[in-house]
Amino acid sequence: MAPSRADDPREFAEAVAALTAAPLPAAIELDPLPSPVNLAPFAYAVGGAVVRTGQAGVDQAGVDQDGGEEDLATGRLVLLHRPGGFEEWRGAWRFVVLVEADLEAEIAEDPLLAEVAWSWLLDALAEHGAPFTAEGGTVSRSSSRGFGGLSGRPATTAVEVRASWTPVPGPEGGGDGIDFGAHLQAWCALMMMCAGLPPEYEGVANLPPAGSRR
């Protein structure tokens, strides 16, 4: 991930450094993104993906497979900072995240999908020791089906989690006592749960990845 700029205030530079140094699961790949404007005086953004690497070989149809990579889930994390604080945030910092993943249609039709997906975020924050306040967000599902010349394509359904929260000081962490790296790790855990990878935490349920339940 890209470092902060030389003219950023010390506390923001330290927060970005903590994000950059956070250990990540092997399946997670991160890349810096352009920072959003007009949301806060200081912002840092990163995109992420849960990547599954295929194995080279020959499939059942006798076609050679090159063992390429597949994104099981993608996401975006933005850290905003407004020195002096912001009333709606209840603090000077704000995380804004997005996670998207494809699902099988029968899983996406579960009436409790939204509640379950939102609970994954709260569980991930708790498991990583990332306290927060003023949280909010949405969970959406979308479906697409081909017709005419595209009728042979399988129907696809996706889940999208959008959320924001204000990190607060915990027993550990730098800067204002906020462990910024723990919040990034929680976002990565949410991506992995949406992707259907084995949960890292005992008692946390997740969805099997699209294409693995046929």
The 8 nearest C-alpha neighbors of each residue, nearest first, counted from 0:
[[1, 31, 30, 19, 2, 29, 45, 18],
 [0, 2, 31, 3, 19, 30, 45, 32],
 [3, 1, 0, 4, 15, 16, 19, 12],
 [2, 4, 12, 15, 5, 1, 7, 16],
 [5, 3, 7, 6, 2, 12, 8, 1],
 [4, 6, 7, 3, 12, 8, 2, 9],
 [7, 5, 4, 8, 3, 9, 12, 11],
 [8, 6, 4, 5, 12, 11, 9, 3],
 [9, 7, 11, 10, 12, 6, 5, 13],
 [8, 10, 12, 11, 13, 7, 14, 6],
 [9, 11, 13, 12, 8, 174, 14, 175],
 [12, 10, 14, 13, 8, 9, 15, 7],
 [11, 13, 9, 15, 14, 10, 3, 7],
 [14, 12, 16, 10, 11, 15, 9, 17],
 [13, 15, 11, 17, 16, 12, 179, 10],
 [16, 14, 18, 12, 17, 13, 3, 19],
 [15, 17, 13, 19, 14, 18, 12, 20],
 [18, 16, 14, 20, 180, 15, 19, 179],
 [19, 17, 180, 15, 16, 21, 20, 179],
 [18, 20, 16, 17, 21, 0, 15, 2],
 [19, 21, 17, 18, 16, 22, 180, 15],
 [20, 22, 180, 18, 19, 17, 23, 184],
 [23, 21, 20, 24, 184, 180, 19, 18],
 [22, 24, 25, 21, 27, 184, 187, 26],
 [25, 23, 26, 27, 22, 187, 188, 184],
 [24, 26, 27, 23, 28, 50, 49, 22],
 [25, 27, 50, 49, 24, 28, 51, 48],
 [28, 26, 49, 25, 24, 48, 50, 23],
 [27, 29, 48, 47, 49, 26, 30, 50],
 [30, 28, 47, 46, 45, 27, 48, 0],
 [29, 31, 46, 45, 0, 47, 32, 28],
 [32, 30, 45, 0, 1, 46, 44, 29],
 [33, 31, 45, 44, 46, 34, 30, 43],
 [34, 32, 35, 44, 31, 43, 45, 36],
 [33, 35, 43, 44, 42, 32, 36, 77],
 [36, 34, 33, 42, 38, 37, 44, 43],
 [35, 37, 38, 34, 39, 42, 40, 41],
 [36, 38, 39, 35, 40, 41, 42, 34],
 [37, 39, 36, 35, 40, 79, 42, 41],
 [38, 40, 41, 37, 81, 79, 80, 42],
 [41, 39, 81, 80, 42, 38, 37, 79],
 [42, 40, 80, 39, 79, 81, 43, 11],
 [43, 41, 79, 78, 34, 80, 39, 35],
 [42, 44, 78, 34, 77, 79, 45, 41],
 [45, 43, 77, 34, 32, 76, 31, 78],
 [44, 46, 31, 32, 76, 30, 75, 77],
 [47, 45, 75, 30, 29, 74, 31, 32],
 [46, 48, 29, 74, 28, 73, 75, 30],
 [49, 47, 73, 28, 72, 27, 50, 70],
 [48, 50, 27, 72, 71, 26, 70, 191],
 [51, 49, 70, 26, 69, 48, 71, 27],
 [52, 50, 69, 68, 70, 53, 71, 49],
 [51, 53, 68, 67, 69, 50, 66, 54],
 [54, 52, 66, 67, 68, 51, 55, 69],
 [55, 53, 66, 56, 52, 65, 67, 64],
 [54, 56, 66, 65, 64, 53, 57, 63],
 [55, 57, 64, 63, 54, 58, 65, 66],
 [58, 56, 63, 62, 61, 64, 59, 55],
 [57, 59, 61, 60, 62, 63, 56, 64],
 [60, 58, 61, 57, 62, 63, 56, 64],
 [61, 59, 58, 62, 57, 63, 64, 56],
 [60, 62, 58, 59, 57, 63, 64, 56],
 [63, 61, 57, 58, 60, 64, 59, 56],
 [62, 64, 57, 56, 61, 65, 58, 55],
 [63, 65, 55, 56, 66, 57, 62, 58],
 [64, 66, 55, 67, 63, 56, 54, 53],
 [67, 65, 55, 53, 54, 64, 52, 68],
 [68, 66, 53, 65, 52, 69, 54, 55],
 [67, 69, 52, 51, 53, 50, 70, 66],
 [70, 68, 51, 50, 71, 52, 67, 53],
 [69, 71, 50, 72, 49, 48, 51, 68],
 [70, 72, 194, 49, 50, 69, 100, 51],
 [73, 71, 100, 194, 49, 70, 48, 99],
 [74, 72, 48, 99, 47, 98, 49, 100],
 [73, 75, 98, 97, 47, 46, 99, 48],
 [74, 76, 46, 97, 96, 45, 47, 98],
 [75, 77, 96, 45, 44, 95, 46, 97],
 [78, 76, 44, 95, 43, 94, 96, 79],
 [77, 79, 94, 43, 42, 93, 44, 95],
 [80, 78, 42, 93, 92, 39, 41, 94],
 [81, 79, 92, 41, 91, 39, 42, 82],
 [80, 82, 91, 84, 39, 40, 83, 92],
 [83, 81, 84, 91, 80, 40, 92, 85],
 [82, 84, 91, 81, 85, 90, 80, 92],
 [91, 85, 83, 90, 82, 81, 86, 89],
 [84, 86, 88, 87, 90, 91, 89, 81],
 [85, 87, 89, 88, 84, 90, 91, 83],
 [88, 86, 89, 85, 133, 90, 84, 165],
 [89, 87, 90, 85, 86, 165, 133, 93],
 [90, 88, 86, 87, 85, 133, 84, 165],
 [89, 91, 84, 88, 92, 85, 165, 86],
 [84, 90, 92, 81, 82, 80, 85, 83],
 [93, 91, 80, 79, 90, 165, 81, 166],
 [92, 94, 165, 79, 164, 78, 80, 95],
 [93, 95, 78, 163, 164, 77, 165, 79],
 [96, 94, 163, 77, 76, 162, 93, 78],
 [97, 95, 76, 162, 75, 161, 163, 77],
 [96, 98, 161, 74, 75, 160, 76, 162],
 [97, 99, 74, 160, 159, 73, 190, 161],
 [100, 98, 159, 73, 72, 158, 74, 160],
 [99, 101, 72, 157, 158, 194, 193, 71],
 [102, 100, 157, 156, 209, 158, 155, 103],
 [103, 101, 209, 156, 157, 107, 104, 208],
 [102, 104, 209, 106, 105, 156, 107, 155],
 [105, 103, 107, 106, 156, 102, 108, 155],
 [104, 106, 108, 107, 103, 109, 102, 156],
 [107, 105, 108, 104, 103, 109, 102, 206],
 [106, 108, 104, 109, 105, 102, 103, 156],
 [109, 107, 105, 106, 110, 104, 112, 111],
 [108, 110, 112, 111, 107, 106, 105, 113],
 [111, 109, 112, 108, 113, 107, 114, 106],
 [112, 110, 114, 109, 113, 115, 108, 116],
 [111, 113, 115, 109, 114, 110, 116, 107],
 [114, 112, 116, 138, 115, 111, 117, 139],
 [113, 115, 117, 111, 112, 116, 118, 138],
 [114, 116, 118, 112, 117, 113, 111, 119],
 [115, 117, 119, 113, 118, 114, 112, 120],
 [118, 116, 114, 119, 120, 115, 113, 121],
 [117, 119, 115, 121, 120, 116, 122, 114],
 [120, 118, 122, 116, 117, 121, 123, 189],
 [121, 119, 123, 118, 117, 122, 189, 124],
 [120, 122, 118, 124, 123, 119, 125, 117],
 [123, 121, 119, 125, 120, 124, 118, 126],
 [124, 122, 185, 120, 126, 125, 121, 119],
 [125, 123, 129, 185, 121, 127, 122, 126],
 [124, 126, 122, 128, 123, 127, 129, 121],
 [127, 125, 123, 128, 124, 122, 200, 129],
 [128, 126, 124, 125, 129, 181, 185, 123],
 [127, 129, 125, 126, 130, 124, 181, 169],
 [128, 130, 124, 182, 181, 127, 125, 131],
 [131, 129, 167, 166, 128, 169, 124, 125],
 [132, 130, 166, 167, 165, 164, 129, 133],
 [131, 133, 165, 134, 164, 166, 167, 130],
 [134, 132, 164, 165, 88, 135, 89, 131],
 [135, 133, 164, 132, 163, 165, 136, 131],
 [136, 134, 163, 162, 164, 133, 137, 161],
 [135, 137, 162, 161, 163, 138, 134, 160],
 [136, 138, 161, 160, 162, 139, 135, 117],
 [137, 139, 160, 113, 159, 161, 117, 140],
 [140, 138, 159, 158, 137, 160, 141, 113],
 [139, 141, 158, 157, 159, 107, 142, 156],
 [140, 142, 157, 156, 158, 139, 143, 159],
 [141, 143, 156, 155, 157, 144, 140, 154],
 [144, 142, 155, 154, 156, 145, 141, 153],
 [145, 143, 154, 155, 146, 142, 153, 150],
 [144, 146, 150, 149, 152, 143, 154, 151],
 [147, 145, 150, 149, 148, 144, 151, 152],
 [148, 146, 150, 149, 145, 151, 152, 144],
 [147, 149, 150, 146, 151, 145, 152, 144],
 [150, 148, 145, 146, 147, 151, 152, 144],
 [151, 149, 146, 145, 147, 152, 148, 144],
 [152, 150, 149, 153, 145, 148, 146, 147],
 [151, 153, 150, 149, 145, 154, 144, 146],
 [154, 152, 155, 151, 144, 145, 150, 143],
 [155, 153, 144, 143, 152, 145, 156, 142],
 [154, 156, 143, 142, 153, 144, 104, 157],
 [155, 157, 142, 102, 141, 104, 101, 103],
 [158, 156, 101, 102, 141, 100, 140, 142],
 [157, 159, 140, 100, 139, 99, 101, 141],
 [160, 158, 99, 139, 138, 98, 140, 161],
 [159, 161, 138, 98, 97, 137, 162, 99],
 [162, 160, 97, 137, 136, 96, 138, 159],
 [163, 161, 136, 96, 135, 95, 137, 160],
 [164, 162, 95, 94, 135, 134, 96, 136],
 [163, 165, 134, 94, 133, 93, 132, 131],
 [164, 166, 93, 132, 131, 92, 133, 88],
 [167, 165, 131, 130, 164, 92, 132, 93],
 [166, 168, 131, 130, 177, 165, 169, 132],
 [169, 167, 177, 176, 175, 166, 170, 130],
 [168, 170, 171, 177, 176, 130, 167, 172],
 [169, 171, 168, 172, 176, 177, 128, 178],
 [172, 170, 169, 176, 178, 173, 177, 168],
 [173, 171, 178, 176, 177, 169, 174, 170],
 [174, 172, 176, 177, 175, 178, 171, 13],
 [173, 175, 176, 10, 177, 13, 172, 14],
 [174, 176, 177, 173, 168, 172, 10, 167],
 [175, 177, 168, 172, 173, 174, 169, 171],
 [178, 176, 168, 172, 175, 179, 167, 173],
 [179, 177, 172, 180, 181, 173, 171, 176],
 [180, 178, 182, 181, 177, 17, 18, 14],
 [179, 181, 18, 21, 183, 17, 182, 178],
 [180, 182, 184, 179, 183, 178, 129, 127],
 [183, 181, 185, 179, 184, 180, 129, 186],
 [182, 184, 186, 180, 185, 181, 187, 18],
 [185, 183, 187, 181, 182, 186, 188, 180],
 [186, 184, 123, 188, 182, 124, 187, 183],
 [185, 187, 189, 183, 188, 184, 182, 190],
 [186, 188, 184, 190, 185, 189, 183, 191],
 [189, 187, 185, 191, 186, 190, 123, 184],
 [188, 190, 186, 192, 187, 191, 120, 193],
 [191, 189, 187, 193, 188, 192, 72, 98],
 [190, 192, 194, 188, 189, 193, 196, 195],
 [193, 191, 189, 195, 205, 194, 190, 196],
 [192, 194, 190, 195, 191, 100, 189, 206],
 [195, 193, 191, 71, 72, 192, 208, 196],
 [196, 194, 207, 208, 206, 192, 193, 205],
 [195, 197, 191, 194, 192, 198, 207, 208],
 [196, 198, 199, 195, 192, 205, 191, 207],
 [199, 197, 200, 203, 196, 192, 205, 204],
 [200, 198, 197, 201, 188, 203, 192, 196],
 [199, 201, 198, 203, 202, 126, 123, 204],
 [202, 200, 203, 199, 198, 204, 126, 197],
 [201, 203, 200, 204, 198, 199, 205, 122],
 [204, 202, 201, 200, 198, 205, 119, 122],
 [205, 203, 202, 198, 206, 192, 119, 201],
 [206, 204, 192, 195, 193, 203, 207, 198],
 [205, 207, 195, 208, 193, 192, 194, 204],
 [206, 208, 195, 209, 211, 205, 196, 212],
 [209, 207, 195, 194, 211, 210, 206, 102],
 [210, 208, 102, 103, 211, 101, 207, 212],
 [209, 211, 212, 213, 208, 103, 102, 207],
 [212, 210, 209, 208, 213, 207, 103, 195],
 [213, 211, 210, 207, 209, 208, 103, 102],
 [212, 211, 210, 209, 103, 208, 207, 105]]
